[in-house]
Amino acid sequence: QVQLVESGGGLVQAGGSLKLSCTASGRASAMNWYRQTPGNERDFVAGIIGGSSTNYADSVKGRFTISRDDATNTVYLQMDSLKPEDTATYYCNAVTVTDGNCENYWGQGTHITVSS
């Protein structure tokens, strides 16, 4: 079992920046950020595998940066040039692989509101 604790959400004006953090209780193969708005599915935002292989949703490319600190099992999401449409609850996701079995773990979510 991996527990995830997120922080960093809040209210920001359009064009501003926020940085989310997520600390895992154990090592994960991949760590990702998803976001969800009421009535919609949870969408992939950004992911990092190992120390440097990253992937981003088209909607956030060039504005968001994902990184991780393996010493503390923490993943970060630096969000710049925020837009009102980035308003959502952001969830941290950790993927572990043990003996070929893949497990997904989720944080409790942290909400971001971007005002116009």
C-alpha positions, 0 to 999 in steps of 0.5 A, a space after each residue: 500500500 502506498 499512501 499519497 499526501 497532496 498539498 499546494 492547491 488554492 486560489 490564483 488569478 489567471 496568468 499566475 502560478 501554483 506548485 502542487 506537491 505529492 509525497 508518497 509513503 513508498 517508491 512508485 514506478 510512475 507518478 502522475 497528476 490527473 484533474 477532475 471537474 464536477 460531472 466529468 471524468 478524471 483526466 490525465 495532466 502529466 506523468 513522470 516515469 523514473 527520474 526524467 521521462 515525462 508526458 503531458 496532456 496537450 492542454 498543459 504542454 509548455 505551461 506545466 512541469 512535472 518533476 520528482 524527488 526520489 529521495 523523498 518520494 515526492 512529485 511536483 507539478 509546477 503550473 504556470 500561466 494558469 487559465 480559468 479552464 485549469 480550475 479543477 480538483 487535482 489528484 496525485 496518482 502513483 503506479 507500482 509494479 510488483 512481480 508484474 502486477 500493477 497497482 494504482 494509488 490515489 491521493 485525496 485531491 487538492 482543489 485549484 481555482 483560477 479566477 479570470 
